[in-house]
């Protein structure tokens, strides 16, 4: 417990330094780029709770992410709730979808589970595309306020701050799980589900907890998206690059601990942002592909695994 | 016989058209050491899987410690005090030995909070010490030898603080001396109050260990009695050697 508290304090200090650095750079673009990197820290960490800890590879990131985003679109049109509340609602929504998906698919193992999650993403995208209220295939416009409601500055600074807070929460939760009874249960499922069940581990319940947490965080990461892009359509909300990046980042960083997804997201996310500005935006996915192949060959356990033993 | 701990009543299991278990009835008393033998494919492991909840039997009832187990998932049965070891050891390979043993301690033994017949709640290291693996507590299963792997499998089964342990071929592939070592360990556990079902092909070990012997052939129970009498039974001899 004390260790978790110490870690939380450390994470908050790191986040404060990141915010300070962004303020010193004092360039709007730094906030726009930083937001994406932070968003990927949340996504990769969330993916790793299911994919890294319990070993269930989820290709459906985009669905959870977009449910959070479209939840915000609906709330924006119908209410005037503050954004943090919308983020919380987006998380709950996606968490419930995670629970439902878990019940339907968690009896499948390995590749079959992954295919089912991919199918779910397609189903959700089809539903959203045909839902006129959120703009259907035309997309929805969200007018972003000019000013940040706290700490002054532009609204993008507020979005950056929210995502920073969210990433601290996600990382702290992921680390706490890793060192808990729950984390040990998750790891036993990853290693041998049958033996875990025989050891008294309620495997189905634990897997459902993992999908709810994982889906919930993905939804929260997606909830501020409409305010960030101001125009959201199904093609961008469900972009395959979310699913690909979210899997690639933990794999490159290392899936066995909380640190792997963070390293992967910072490394890959920053690299993509730099490449987008300096070379071309189409190149960023190529970078992911090349790095993924390199790591699978040279360091299958990721950067963190490279340093352990 | 003393009080019945495990009561298997007319259990049958089919795989498609193949009858793997046919009306098996079996009682095991508390503290007993039962040997379960039979040729390959006779249904021994299927029976274990039906008792432990890995498979569902179509008909029949399994009662453990007075409680019917119908439909209970495997982890609930483990928590009730019914542990098993696997024929091929199935360790958690990314964990240290200590963590391997902690999983059942945390999820099975502590979830009940009941005082089992064995005073083994002192923790993972006490368990590893019992099976002689204390020095390797920080290592991973990949660093273990065959017999050490079997010992870890036993330590994991014991970590759930069971009243009954079903040992599925824990001695297969071990040398003469190693078999004796495991046997001594099982006897020690039995003296501490654990009831045993031992499935084994090594006749020397089964005969030395069992108080009673049950023989399965082609999904049927063909003999049940004192070991020395059972192995002279004509049907049993025929099943193993042919007529």
Interface residues (C-beta under 8 A of the other chain):
Chain A: X181 X184 X185 X187 X188 X190 X191 X192 X194 X195 X196 X197 X198 X199 X200 X201 X202 X203 X204 X256
Chain B: X52 X54 X73 X74 X75 X76 X78 X79 X83 X84 X86 X90 X91 X92 X93 X94 X95 X99 X102 X103 X104 X106 X107 X108 X109 X111 X156 X159 X160
